[in-house]
Amino acid sequence: MEIKFQIFLASIGLMLTRRQFLAAPLAMQQRRQPNLVLIVSDDHHWQCIGAAGNPHIQTPNIDKLAARGVYFPQGVISTSQCAPSRGVLLSGLETYQTGLDSNGYTSFRTFKGATVVEQLRRAGYATNLVGKWHIDNLPHQCGFTHAPRWLRGFGSPYMNPKLRQGLEATVDTEMPGHITEIFTEAAIEVIKNARQPYLLWLTYNAPHTPWSVSEKYRAEKSASAPPAHKGTRPYDWATYYGVIRELDANIGRVIDAVDWENTLIVFIGDNGFLAGSKGLNGKVYPWEDSVRIPFIVAGGPVSKPGKSDAPVASIDVPATLLDVAGVKPSHKLAGRSMKPLFSGGKFARDAAFCVWNDGRPEGLVVRTAVEPYRLVRTATHKFIVWESKKTALYDLRSDPHEEKNLVDDPARQKVLAQMKDRIRARMKATADPAIAWLG
């Protein structure tokens, strides 16, 4: 009997006799792998949280998360569109490594490995999907064991949405209520009913259009754009802020339900939003308002809260989840774990990278194509190379709106060479065929 008990303790990382175990503190007896909560918003401008310095919006719960965790104001999305950003989070690979390139290519066409969700499931996690899905590969094919409420396709009306219930669901069913609240209730039920370490993959539809906001969250009609925004087209900031305020209230409910000390919480946007910047709406483009996102990591595993300018990207989230869970990746990941940053350590990379890989009009599911590009970004500079071999270099501190291309500036050639070296090394490391664009 004693031998069996020692085997059990060894399996959870403790080497104690039965007598020692019974005498140990309750907290030690209950030690287990941390829970993992990934919260994703949709079409979320990077400066549309209070923590980003926007005085026109109230997001007390997200701001509290930022204050108690590590907030990354320089954080970016690896591919700035709904479906491919989810593919990156699931695989830990760039879109050109998996074939899930865009909203026009919404399946893993070349990636055959285990998703991060599947790897966590194999390690003993209950893996739960709640929210927007938006890829062709079904949840159970990607490792989820539970999917109480999920949105199969693209966007959705906020009121009385058509959702799927259950992992094997093949039919959309209209559900009464507001989509943000429906997802929140399902997420809280997952947390309350958890009997083992769990992953909660909570992907909200807000603030993606078509908007619907409850009356108590409506902002003033005169609401102003974020301070750093330079829009050249009108935008309904009042409604956008209201949708985000309602989202914030629901995120607060989820955060209140978790066991903070034993849970890692990651909050990111699935892409940014241009909102009239450079005369454009939407995302995809390499400009700052498109690729920058709200990016926060918090919870018990974070021992040193603060603000960090580390060049993190969404592709680093899978590596981080596996690292915190103590799971060795089953394949080489394109991202790096952010775990050292939780205790004030250094990040293993000095720049972030963003990708757009689908130059067809179908890549946007509209008639206008966006030329494929690769970009490398630090807190001070951005270098972009397009498929046509056109290039651009911007000084993000003196020119945050990216209006002056410095590629031909004699005084910037050293910086230009450094940025090219960074992106070339990245392309080599990830077998990116676009390395030919650099010449």
Residue pairs with C-beta under 8 A, 6 or more apart in sequence:
2 17
2 18
5 18
5 21
6 15
6 17
9 15
9 16
9 21
12 31
12 32
13 31
14 21
14 28
14 31
16 24
21 29
32 197
32 262
33 123
33 124
33 125
33 197
33 325
33 326
34 197
34 262
34 263
34 264
34 299
34 300
34 301
34 324
34 325
35 194
35 197
35 198
35 199
35 200
35 258
35 259
35 262
35 263
35 264
36 120
36 125
36 197
36 198
36 199
36 200
36 263
36 264
36 266
36 321
36 324
36 325
37 199
37 200
37 202
37 254
37 258
37 263
37 264
37 265
37 266
37 299
38 89
38 199
38 200
38 201
38 202
38 203
38 266
38 268
38 317
38 321
39 202
39 203
39 204
39 251
39 254
39 265
39 266
39 267
39 268
40 86
40 89
40 131
40 132
40 202
40 203
40 204
40 267
40 268
40 269
40 270
41 204
41 206
41 207
41 244
41 247
41 267
41 268
41 269
41 270
41 294
42 82
42 132
42 203
42 204
42 205
42 206
42 207
42 208
42 269
42 270
42 271
43 82
43 207
43 208
43 209
43 269
43 270
43 271
43 272
43 273
43 283
44 207
44 244
44 269
44 270
44 271
44 272
44 273
44 293
44 294
45 226
45 229
45 240
45 269
45 272
45 273
45 275
45 289
46 52
46 73
46 75
46 269
46 272
46 288
46 289
46 292
46 293
46 294
47 53
47 54
47 226
47 227
47 228
47 229
48 54
48 57
48 59
48 207
48 226
48 240
48 241
48 244
48 294
49 57
49 59
49 62
49 63
49 66
49 244
49 248
49 294
50 57
50 58
50 59
50 60
50 62
50 63
51 59
51 62
51 63
51 66
51 67
51 71
51 296
52 73
52 226
52 294
53 227
53 228
54 226
54 227
55 227
56 219
56 223
56 224
56 225
56 226
56 237
56 241
57 219
57 223
57 226
57 241
57 244
57 245
58 245
58 248
59 244
59 245
59 248
60 248
60 252
61 248
61 249
61 251
61 252
61 255
62 248
62 251
62 267
62 294
62 296
64 252
64 255
65 251
65 255
65 265
65 267
65 296
65 298
66 296
66 298
66 307
67 305
68 298
68 302
68 305
69 265
69 296
69 297
69 298
69 299
69 302
69 305
70 296
70 297
70 298
70 302
70 304
70 305
70 306
70 307
70 308
70 338
70 341
70 342
71 295
71 296
71 306
71 307
71 308
72 295
72 296
72 297
72 307
72 308
72 309
72 310
72 312
73 295
73 307
73 309
74 292
74 309
74 310
74 311
74 312
74 352
74 377
74 379
75 268
75 292
75 293
75 294
75 295
75 312
75 313
75 314
75 352
76 291
76 292
76 293
76 295
76 311
76 312
76 313
76 314
76 352
76 354
76 377
77 85
77 268
77 269
77 270
77 271
77 272
77 291
77 292
77 293
77 313
77 314
77 354
78 85
78 88
78 94
78 95
78 313
78 314
78 315
78 335
78 353
78 354
78 355
79 85
79 87
79 88
79 94
79 95
79 101
79 102
79 271
79 354
79 355
79 356
79 357
80 271
80 272
80 283
80 284
80 285
80 290
80 291
80 354
80 356
81 102
81 103
81 271
81 283
81 284
81 356
81 364
82 103
82 132
82 134
82 154
82 208
82 270
82 271
83 100
83 102
83 103
83 105
83 106
83 134
83 135
84 95
84 100
84 101
84 102
84 103
84 105
84 357
85 270
85 271
85 314
86 133
86 134
86 135
86 203
86 270
87 95
87 98
87 100
87 108
87 135
88 94
88 95
88 314
88 315
88 318
89 116
89 314
89 317
89 318
90 115
90 116
90 117
90 135
90 142
90 318
91 97
91 98
91 100
91 108
91 111
91 113
91 115
91 116
91 318
92 116
92 315
92 318
92 319
92 322
92 329
92 331
92 333
92 334
92 335
93 111
93 315
93 333
93 334
93 430
94 315
94 334
94 353
94 355
94 430
94 432
95 101
95 102
95 355
95 357
96 355
96 357
96 430
96 432
96 433
96 434
97 110
97 111
97 334
97 430
97 431
98 108
98 109
98 110
98 111
99 105
99 107
99 108
99 109
99 110
99 111
100 106
100 107
100 108
100 109
100 111
100 135
101 357
101 358
101 363
102 356
102 357
102 358
102 362
102 363
102 364
103 134
103 154
103 363
103 364
103 365
104 358
104 360
104 362
104 363
104 364
104 365
105 358
105 363
106 134
106 135
106 136
107 135
107 136
107 137
108 135
108 137
113 330
113 331
114 122
114 143
114 330
114 331
115 142
115 143
116 143
116 318
116 321
116 322
117 127
117 142
117 143
117 144
117 199
117 201
118 127
118 142
118 143
119 143
119 322
119 327
119 329
119 330
120 127
120 143
120 199
120 321
120 322
120 325
120 327
121 127
121 143
121 144
121 145
123 325
123 326
123 327
124 196
124 197
125 196
125 197
125 198
125 199
125 325
126 145
126 146
126 194
126 195
126 196
126 197
126 198
126 199
127 143
127 144
127 145
127 146
127 198
127 199
127 201
128 144
128 145
128 146
128 147
128 148
128 190
128 198
128 199
128 200
128 201
129 139
129 144
129 146
129 147
129 150
129 201
129 203
130 147
130 148
130 149
130 150
130 183
130 186
130 187
130 190
130 200
130 201
130 202
130 203
131 149
131 150
131 151
131 183
131 201
131 202
131 203
131 204
131 205
132 150
132 151
132 156
132 203
132 204
132 205
132 208
133 139
133 150
133 151
133 152
133 153
133 203
134 151
134 152
134 153
134 154
139 147
139 150
139 167
140 147
140 167
140 168
144 167
144 201
145 167
146 167
146 190
147 164
147 166
147 167
147 169
148 165
148 166
148 186
148 189
148 190
149 163
149 164
149 165
149 175
149 182
149 183
149 186
150 163
150 164
150 169
151 161
151 163
151 164
151 179
151 205
152 163
152 164
152 172
154 365
155 205
155 208
155 209
155 210
156 162
156 163
156 179
156 205
157 179
157 210
157 212
158 178
158 179
158 180
158 205
158 206
158 210
158 211
158 212
158 213
159 177
159 178
159 179
159 212
160 174
160 175
160 176
160 177
161 174
161 175
161 179
161 182
161 205
162 172
162 173
162 174
162 175
163 172
163 173
163 175
163 179
163 182
164 170
164 171
164 172
164 173
165 173
175 182
178 212
178 214
178 246
179 205
179 206
180 204
180 205
180 206
180 246
180 247
180 250
181 250
183 202
183 204
183 205
183 250
184 250
184 253
184 254
187 200
187 202
187 254
187 257
188 253
188 254
188 257
190 198
190 200
191 198
191 200
191 254
191 257
191 258
192 257
197 325
199 321
202 254
203 270
204 247
204 250
206 243
206 244
206 246
206 247
207 240
207 243
207 244
207 247
211 239
211 240
211 242
211 243
212 243
213 239
213 242
213 243
213 245
213 246
214 246
217 242
217 243
217 245
217 246
217 249
218 238
218 239
218 242
219 237
219 238
219 239
219 241
219 242
219 245
220 238
221 238
222 238
223 237
223 238
223 241
224 237
225 231
225 235
225 237
225 275
228 400
229 275
229 276
229 277
229 289
230 277
230 401
231 275
231 276
231 277
232 276
232 277
232 278
232 279
233 276
233 279
233 280
233 281
234 276
235 275
235 276
235 281
237 275
240 275
251 267
255 265
258 265
258 299
259 300
260 299
260 300
261 299
261 300
262 300
263 299
263 300
264 297
264 298
264 299
264 300
264 301
264 302
264 320
264 321
264 324
265 296
265 297
265 298
265 299
266 296
266 297
266 317
266 320
266 321
267 294
267 295
267 296
267 297
267 298
268 293
268 294
268 295
268 296
268 314
268 317
269 293
269 294
269 295
270 293
271 283
271 284
271 290
271 291
271 293
272 283
272 288
272 289
272 290
272 291
272 292
272 293
273 281
273 282
273 283
273 289
273 290
274 280
274 281
274 282
274 283
274 285
274 287
274 289
274 290
275 281
275 289
277 287
277 288
277 289
277 290
277 401
278 285
278 287
278 401
280 287
282 290
282 364
283 290
284 290
284 356
284 363
284 364
284 370
285 356
285 370
286 354
286 356
286 373
286 375
286 382
286 384
287 402
288 382
288 396
288 400
288 401
288 402
291 354
291 375
291 377
293 314
295 312
295 314
297 320
297 338
297 341
297 342
298 305
301 324
301 339
301 342
302 342
303 342
303 343
303 344
304 342
304 343
304 344
306 344
308 341
309 379
310 338
310 341
310 347
311 347
311 349
311 350
311 351
311 352
311 377
311 378
311 379
312 338
312 341
312 347
312 352
313 335
313 352
313 353
313 354
315 333
315 334
315 335
315 353
316 335
316 336
316 337
316 338
317 335
317 338
318 333
318 335
319 329
319 333
319 335
319 336
319 337
319 338
320 335
320 337
320 338
320 339
322 328
322 329
322 333
322 337
323 337
323 339
324 337
324 339
334 429
334 430
336 347
336 348
336 349
337 348
338 347
340 346
340 347
340 348
341 347
350 378
350 422
351 376
351 377
351 378
351 419
351 422
352 376
352 377
352 378
353 374
353 375
353 376
353 377
353 423
353 426
354 374
354 375
354 377
355 373
355 374
355 375
356 363
356 370
356 371
356 372
356 373
357 372
357 434
358 372
359 369
359 370
359 371
359 372
359 387
360 369
361 367
361 368
361 369
363 369
363 370
364 370
371 386
371 387
371 388
372 386
372 387
372 434
373 384
373 385
373 386
373 387
374 384
374 385
374 423
374 427
374 432
374 434
374 437
375 382
375 383
375 384
375 385
375 423
376 382
376 383
376 419
376 422
376 423
376 426
377 383
377 396
378 419
379 396
380 395
380 396
380 397
381 393
381 394
381 395
381 396
381 415
381 419
382 392
382 393
382 394
382 396
382 402
382 419
383 391
383 392
383 393
383 416
383 419
383 420
383 422
383 423
384 391
384 392
384 393
385 391
385 423
385 434
385 437
385 438
386 437
387 434
387 437
389 437
389 438
389 439
391 407
392 402
392 405
392 407
393 405
393 406
393 407
393 409
393 412
393 415
393 416
393 419
394 402
394 404
394 405
394 406
395 404
395 406
395 412
396 402
406 412
406 416
407 416
420 438
423 438
424 435
424 438
426 432
427 434
427 435
427 438
428 435
